[in-house]
Each structure stands twice: as structure tokens, then as C-alpha cells.
């Protein structure tokens, strides 16, 4: 009979000092596990997706998500009181007033003024997801969300976009769907070619004749009040989740090793923006157990999650799979 304990015997394995550390080169199982994890992670890339409402008009615009991002989104959110969920009490325009918990920033009415705020805590590495809630009724023009470096300006005269208004910030203007960086508009996000191919833009507007469909597809999309900001500081990318769909990478080549903060800018009196840090992960590859659980759950689907208990697995693994849904 095969004894699995033989895989961990150290008689034929090298030892490192007095700690009896098994060298991976001598243990086949320890050598294969990281490789298997990387292969499975690559196989899941493109298949992994955050659950999307069936009626979501953004579904045709969805881009593939990595297994690392999907696992982060499927993990239980951190406590709402986490410091990453707070706006900075120092780094915001004087026209922004913070709630007692610092999770909500409200702009006071002010004429000919552009005002911004950034989070209390930033990140230098890892993959991180924040939820920003901003009512459509209180956005107005020049409403932008994104990330900034610590020294990004957060107040200016006139009406303009601040997040993306200089080289120290990157922003997405919600009303026009334009990406901003270095004080210039870069392109629409998601790009117009994807909208035309999917025809998703027509789901946001009243039906019209076919002669105007292409023109409408090029117009701005109505962004709902909740948007997820996805920052991969290791890869140097920033993207957004809308209505359960990842719209793809918006910005690339973000500075490495620099502390980056979620940031917003507004010109609308009464605009109230709520910040919530959902979760994050380090630059380490996902655990093999988590990747296997993700693969099984994707094959079962939400409609068949109750069948996890019928799989020929030990009870603790069945409970683990149920926690993955």
C-alpha cells in the first residue's frame, strides 16, 4: 500500500542547517505544486469572471479577468472600519466635508471651484479593490475617479478635472467616459470600437433608427452609482468594474514602488462620495487550493452550488467549496 508520508521522509532529502528544511529539488511533490499552481492560474485566466447580473448591459463589454483578481473579489470583504476605507482628513479640498467615520466626503456648494479628495492610506504593492459610491443625481460635469500620488493637487479655480489633471494622477471622467492623465484626455473607456462591436451602448438609450445606431454607440455610457476601482500596483495597471463586469485595463505603466491613493474630483455642490476598501492580495501567486476551488465552482455555477455536498470529497473540502460561492 502506498504511504503518502513517504513523500515527506527526509532520509533521502537534503537538509538545510539545523532546521531540517526539505529542499524542493529533492521532493517531487514540493517541486510540482508551484508549477501546477502557475499552470492552473494561467488556464483560469480569461475563464475567471466576477459574477455579473444577467440583465447587465455592461456584460458585452466585459474583459477577461485574471484568477488572482477573481479570487480577490470572491474573498470576504475586510471590515468596513479598515483604514483603507477612509478619506484623508488632511489631503482634501477645503470645500469637502468628511463624515465622522471618514468614509464619506461631501462637497459644499462653491462657485468656480474644482475640488478633490484622496484616501487616507495608499498602497505600494499588491492588487487592491475599492468600491466608490457616487449618486448619479449629484455628479454634474467633471466628476472623476481614479488614483493619485501623495502630492497631487486637490483644489483649483474654475471647473476642471483634477484627478488626471496633471502627471501625478490618473482619472476616469464618469460623464464623458474619458480617461485623463497629464492634464489631457487620452481616450474613451471602454473604447468605442468595443462598444460598436457589442452594441451595448444601445441598451442605455431609447430605441432609434438604425441610421443613428453607430453614432449612439460612440456616445458616453451612463455609469451606475457603484464602481469598483482595481489597482494592480505590481503590474502597474488600473481598471474598473461596473455592474459586475470588468471593463479592462484603463491605465498601464503606473510608477513602481510609489504610494498610490484612490482619489476623486468634483465641481458639483452636494456631491457625496463614499469609499469602501473591499480586499487586496500580495504579489505572491494564488494558493493551489484556492485555484482548484475556483475552477470547481466555475464548472458548477451558481445554480448548482448545492451539489457541492454531493461531490466525493471529505466534509471539510465540501464546506470549503461552499464558502467559495
N, C-alpha and C positions, 0 to 999 in steps of 0.2 A: 504494500500500500504506500502511496506517495505521502510523504510527510512534509507539509508546507514549511515546517520550522527549519527544514534543512536549507532553505533559501537564505536564512539568516545566521547559519553557523559561521563562525569566524576562523575555524581551523585552517581553511584554505584561502582566507582573505587576508589582505594586508591590513596592518593596524597603524594608526597614526598616533604616535606618542603613547601617553598613558590613558587616553580617553577611549581607546578601543573603537575608534571610528572606522566603519567599513568603507573601503574605497569603492566608489561606484564602478570603476573599471573591472572589478573582480566579481561584482554581484550582478547577474543578468537582469534581475527584476528591477533593481535600482537604476540600471542603465536605460532600460526600456521605458520606464514610467514617464520621465520628462519628454522623451521622443513621442510617446503615444499621446501625451497631453498636447504637444505642439501640433501633431497631425490632426487630432480631433478638433482643436481650436481652428485650424485652417479650414477643415471640412465644414465646420459650422458657420464660418464666415459667409455671409450672404443668405444663409438659411435663417439665422437668428434674427428675430424682429420683436420689438416691443408690441404687446397686444394692441391692436388697432380696432376701434369701433367699426362694425361692418358698414355703417352708413357714412363713415368719414369721407369727405370729399378730397382729403389730402392723401388718401391711400394710393391713388395712381401716381403721386409724386414721390412716394416713399423711396428712399435709397437703402441699400443693404447696410446692416449693422454688424459690427464685429461681435463675436461671442463674449468678449471682455465687457463691452458696453451692455449687452443684453443681460449678462449676469449681474452687473451693477444695478440695472433698472429693476431686475426681478428680486433683488435683495430687499429686506425690510428697511424702510426709511429710518434714518437716525432720529434722535429725539428732536422735536420742534425747537427746543431750547438750545440746540447746538450753536456755538458762537459763529459758525459759518452762515447761520441764518439771519444774522443781524446786519443792519446798515450801520456804517460808521457814524458815531456821534460827533466826529471831528471833520471827516472828509465828506462834506456835502455843502451845497449852496445854502446861504442864509435863508433862502425862500422855501427850503424843505424843512418840515417839522416831522420828527420821528415819534412813533408811538412809544409807550412805556417799555414794551418788550423789544423795541428797536427793529422789529421785523417789518414794519410798515412805514413808508415815507410818503408824506402828503405835501404837495406843493401849494403854497399860499398864492393867491392872485397877485400878479405883478406884471405891469406893462413893460413891453420891450426888454424882456429879460429871458435868457436861456439858462436853465438850472439843471444841475446833475447831482448824483449821489453814487457812492460806491460802497461795497461791503466792508465790514469791519475786518474780516480776515481774508487773505488771499492764499493762493497755492503756488508752489514752485514745481511740483512734480505730481504724477499720478493722473488718473481720469476722474473727473468730478461732474456731478449733475446738480443743478439748481432749478427750482421752479419759480418763475416770476408770474405774478398775477396782476393784471392791469386791465381794468374795465374799459370796454370799447367806448363808453359814453364819456370818458374822461381822458381821452388820449390827445385829441387835437392833432395839429401838424407837428412835425419834427420829434415825434415820440420814438426814441431809440433805446435798444437794449444790447448789451454786449459785455466786453471786458476791457479793463484798463490797467495801466501800470500805476504805481503809487502816486506819481506826480502829475497825473492827468488833470487838466483844468476842469473845474466843475461849476463855473459861473462866467457868463459873458453878457454883453448888452446885445439887444436885438433878438431876432428869432432865428435860431440855427441849431443844427445837430452838434452836440458836444461829444457824445460817445462815437468816436470815429472822426471827430473834427480835427485831430492832429495825429502825429506819428506815434503817440503813446496810448492809443485806444483803438478798438475795433468794434463797430456797431452795425446793427440792422435796424433801419427805419421801418417801423411797422406799417405806416400808412401807404408808403410808396413801394415797399419791399426792396428798397435799395440798400446795398452794402456800402458802408463808409469806412475809410481809413485815410489818414494823412490829409484830412480836410477835403477829400474828393469822393465822389460816388464812383464805385467800381463796376457793379453790375447788379441786375435783379437777382433775388434769391427767393425761391429756387429759379433757375434760369428760364428764360422764355421758351427755349426750344423744348424743354421737358414739358412745359405747360401745353404747348401746341400739340405735342405727340399724344399726351394723355387726355387732353380735352377737359381737364379737371376744372379749369377756370370757369367753364360754363355752369358749374354747379353752384357758383357763388352769386349768380346774377339771373335776372329774369330771362326767359327764353326769347330769342330774337331770330331774325332770318339768318340763313347760312352765310350770306354775303358779309355779315359783320362778325362771324364767329372767330376768325383769325385775329381781328382787331381786339376783340374782347379777351381772347386768350393771352394777349400781350399786356393787358391792364393789370393793376395791382390786385392781389388777393386779400380777402378780409381775414385777418389773423385773429383767432379767438383770444379770450382773455388770459388763458393759461398757456405759457410757453416754457419748455424746458431748455435750459442752456447747457450744452455739453462741451466741456473743456478737457481736451487731452493734452496736458502740459508736456508729456513725454514725446508725443508725436508732433506737437506744435500746431494743433488744429482746434478750431471752434466750429460747432454746428448747433442746430436747433431741432427740437422735437415739437411738432404741432399736432394736436388732436391724435396722439398716439403714433404718428408717423415721423420717422427721422428724415429730414429734408436734405441730408447730405452735408458735406463739409462746406462751410461758408468761407472760412479763412484758413490759410496754411502758412507755414514758416513763421509761426509766432516765436518770440525770443525765448531761448532756452535758459533755464535756471533763474528766470526773473519772476518775482512775485506778481501774480495777476489776480485781479479782483472783478467780480461781477459789478456792472455799472449801468446806470440809466440816465437819460436826459429828457427833459420835458419843457414845454412852454405853456402848458395848459393849467390854469388855476383850478384847484380841486383835484388834480390828478393824484391818485393814491396807488402806490406800487408795493406789493407785498413780496418779500424774499423768503424762500424756504430751501435750505440745503437738503437734498434727498439722500445722497450717498456718494461714495468715492472708493477708489481702489488704488493700490500701488502699481508700480511698473512691472511687478512680478507676473509671470504667466498664470492664467487661471488654474485652479486646482483640478486635477483629473476627475475627481469625484463630482465636482460641480459641473464640469463639461458633460460628463456622462448623464447626470441628472437632467441637464438642459436638453440633451439630444432625445432622451426618452420622453420628456414632457412635450417636446415639439411634435413627436410622432403620435402621441396620444391625443393631443389637442385639448382645449378647454372642455369640449363636450364629452370627452371620455376620461376625465381625470378621476372619476370614481372607480375606474378599472385598475388603477394603480394597486389597489389592495388585492387584486386577483393575480398579479404577476408572481411568478415563482421566486420570490425574494424573501429574505428574513424580514421580520416585522419592522426592525429599526430602519431598513432601507425603504420599505413601503412608506413609513412615516416621513422619511426624508424627501421622497418624491412628491408626496402631497404638499409638503412645505414649499416645493419649487413652483407650484402653480400660482 
